[in-house]
Amino acid sequence: MNRLIVGDAAAALADPSHAGTARMAYLDPPYNTGKTFAQYSDSSPLADWLAMLRATLEGVHTALRPDGSVWVHLDDRHIHRARCILDDVFGDQSYVGTIIWEKKNRASFLHAHLADVTDHILVYAKDRARMAPLVHSATQAGKRIPFHNGSSKDAVLTFPARSVAFGFTDRHIPAGRMDTPTIASELLDPVDVVDGTNAAPFRMSGPFRYQQAAVDKMAATTGSIVAPKPLLRPSYLSQESRGKVLTNLQSFRINGAPTNEDAHAESQEAFGPGRGFDTPKPEALLERFILAATDPGDLVLDPFAGSGTTLAVAERTGRAWTGIELSQDTAAGFIAPRLARLGAEYATEGPAAAPAVA
């Protein structure tokens, strides 16, 4: 059963019923910026903030399954301190990487010296040996992937006899330059196209994304290497759907990552004009992370549930979830109506008592 717990995260996670249940924990804690938002104060003595984060992460460590991971989302103010705590709690050998998220379409230039446009997400495994690759989506079967890649080093590839399916009538192609305006390449051997394929092996030079071993493996499947035009630009025709590994740069410019502007638009639509949550995260960003780190049916834990973005995405993608939110008003005013629109079923618990800060 999904759970929404109203109370302090560290205190709630001390409940032994959470132990070993979560495949993923996503934390979007207060950043301790010194600001005050409509839903919460983001200002604490540094020692208190660090103690809160450590106590919460200790609870998260217990709550994760052996194959689980934790994702801690912060700006650059205290990210180094958070990483030190994560090294202590999870072990530095459990560090997976840091995702840089380009959070704004336009810089706000509120910083006196630098325009702040990124956030950081620290990813740690409970046990890296048991953690699966972070694959968030799949390529379509039949997609063409060019052999040439302008950023790769020059090499020479040999295409075995009858390994390439040509998209034109049979002919003789003499050896020579096969350059385009952006990529220099050369056909080193003449090619006789007979019955739609190359009668003999041939070599090409250029910047290739694949090595010879990969070409030889592709050549074993008839029709997996294609060349549609006499200006030879071979492509691999994917034979099956394959997962895409998540990259450590999430940018609207490069891979279409959503931004804060998207998040605020979602929040306004969900809760009404002027009633949105002050610091939401976009659903599509959380969806990338959740799809990469979990499988359907896995449990996602969010100890700082806020407006319920993580819980809503987990619900939509067929994951179980546990959310913890300190504020009763935020739980009632944002999370409950958001989940109600999805028809989510869950148990509400709390409030949990806040522990004393050492």
C-alpha positions, 0 to 999 in steps of 0.5 A, spaced: 500 500 500 502 506 498 503 511 504 503 518 505 506 520 512 505 527 515 511 529 519 519 529 520 523 525 515 528 522 519 523 520 525 518 517 520 524 513 517 526 510 524 520 506 523 522 499 521 517 497 517 521 501 511 527 497 512 529 494 505 523 496 501 525 502 496 528 501 490 529 508 489 529 514 494 529 521 491 530 527 495 529 534 494 530 537 501 530 545 502 537 547 499 538 552 506 538 558 501 536 563 507 530 565 503 522 564 505 517 561 500 510 561 501 510 553 503 516 553 507 522 557 510 529 555 507 533 558 512 536 554 518 543 554 522 548 550 517 549 545 523 542 544 524 541 543 516 547 538 516 544 534 522 537 534 518 540 531 512 545 526 515 539 523 519 534 523 513 540 519 509 541 514 514 534 513 514 534 512 507 540 507 507 536 503 511 530 503 507 533 502 500 533 495 498 540 492 496 539 494 489 537 501 490 539 508 489 539 514 492 538 521 488 539 528 492 537 534 488 541 540 490 544 547 488 551 548 488 551 552 495 552 545 499 552 540 494 560 538 497 557 538 504 552 533 502 557 529 498 561 528 504 555 526 508 553 521 503 560 518 503 560 517 510 553 514 510 553 510 503 561 509 502 565 513 497 565 506 493 557 507 492 558 514 488 555 513 482 555 520 479 553 527 479 547 529 474 547 536 472 540 539 470 540 545 466 534 548 470 532 554 466 531 556 459 534 563 461 538 566 466 536 570 471 542 574 473 540 575 480 547 572 482 552 578 483 558 574 479 555 568 475 548 567 472 546 560 476 542 556 471 544 549 473 542 544 479 546 538 481 543 531 483 548 526 487 546 519 485 549 513 490 548 506 490 546 502 496 551 496 493 554 498 486 555 491 484 547 490 485 545 496 482 542 495 474 544 500 469 540 507 469 536 506 462 531 510 461 528 509 455 528 505 449 530 506 441 525 503 436 527 497 432 528 499 425 532 505 427 538 507 423 544 509 426 550 512 422 556 509 422 560 516 421 560 520 427 564 527 426 566 527 434 570 520 433 577 518 431 579 516 424 579 509 423 579 504 417 573 499 417 572 493 413 565 491 411 565 483 409 562 481 403 554 481 402 554 485 409 551 491 406 544 492 403 544 498 398 538 502 396 539 503 389 540 499 383 546 494 382 552 498 379 560 499 380 562 504 385 570 506 384 574 507 390 575 515 392 572 520 396 566 520 400 566 527 403 560 531 405 560 538 408 561 536 415 565 529 415 571 527 411 571 519 409 574 515 403 572 509 400 578 505 399 576 499 395 571 499 389 565 496 390 561 492 385 553 492 387 550 485 385 543 483 387 543 489 392 549 487 396 557 488 396 560 482 392 566 483 395 569 486 402 571 493 402 574 498 406 572 505 408 576 510 412 573 516 416 570 518 423 566 512 425 562 510 432 563 503 431 569 498 431 571 492 427 568 487 432 562 491 432 561 491 424 563 483 424 557 482 429 552 486 425 554 483 418 552 476 421 545 479 420 543 480 413 540 487 412 542 490 419 547 494 415 544 499 409 547 504 405 541 508 401 545 512 396 552 511 392 555 517 396 556 511 401 554 513 408 553 506 411 548 505 417 546 500 422 539 498 422 537 496 429 534 489 430 531 490 436 529 495 441 534 497 446 535 502 452 538 508 452 543 509 458 541 516 462 547 521 461 549 526 467 547 532 463 540 533 463 539 539 458 533 542 454 538 544 449 541 537 448 536 532 450 530 536 451 530 536 459 524 540 462 526 546 466 523 550 472 519 554 467 515 547 465 515 545 472 511 552 474 507 551 468 505 544 471 504 547 478 499 553 476 495 548 471 494 543 477 493 548 483 490 554 479 493 561 477 497 564 483 496 557 487 502 553 485 508 551 489 513 555 489 519 550 488 516 545 484 520 540 479 518 538 472 514 531 472 518 529 466 525 530 469 522 525 475 519 521 470 526 520 467 530 518 473 524 514 476 524 510 469 532 509 469 532 507 476 526 502 477 522 497 474 514 497 474 512 495 481 518 497 485 517 502 491 519 509 490 521 513 496 520 521 497 522 524 504 521 531 502 514 530 498 513 537 497 507 538 492 507 531 490 511 531 484 515 524 485 509 521 488 504 523 482 510 520 477 511 514 481 503 513 480 503 514 473 508 509 471 506 503 475 511 504 481 509 504 488 511 510 493 512 512 500 512 520 501 513 524 507 512 531 508 513 535 514 507 540 513 500 538 514 498 544 510 502 542 504 500 535 504 493 537 504 493 543 500 498 540 494 499 532 495 492 530 496 488 533 491 494 532 486 493 524 488 486 525 488 486 527 480 490 520 479 485 516 483 491 514 487 489 509 493 494 510 499 494 510 507 495 517 510 499 517 517 502 521 522 504 526 524 511 523 526 515 526 532 521 530 530 527 528 533 532 532 537 538 535 533 544 533 536 
